[in-house]
C-alpha cells in the first residue's frame, strides 16, 4: 500500500479549486497566503512534506511542482487584475490557464500513483 495518500492530495487540491472559484465570484473565503502561495495552501504543505519525502526523486514531481507554482502565480495575476479593474479578456485567459494547470496536476498525480503500484 502506498505511503503517499493520493486521494488526500486530490482532495486538498479539489477543495482549493472550489474555494478559488467561489473567491472569483466575490466570496473572499480564503486567506491570501493560501490563495497566492504554492507552499502555504494545504496541497503545498503536504506536497513539500510527505510528497517530496516519498517521491521527490521522480521527474513527475518536478512537473507537478511546476504546474502548482504556475497555478498560484496565475492566481496572483488574476486577483491583481481584478482589483485594478484590469482587462477582462486577460483575466479569463488566466482563469483558463489555472483550470488547465489544475487538470495537469491531477494527471501527473495519476501518473505518479501508477508508478507506485
Secondary structure, DSSP 8 states (H G I E B T S, - for coil): --SS-HHHHHHHHHHHHHHHHHHHTT---S-HHHHH-TTTSHHHHHIIIIIHHHHTTSHHHHHHHHHHHHHHHHHHHHHHHHHTT--HHHHHHHHHHHHHHHHHHHHHHHHHHHHH-
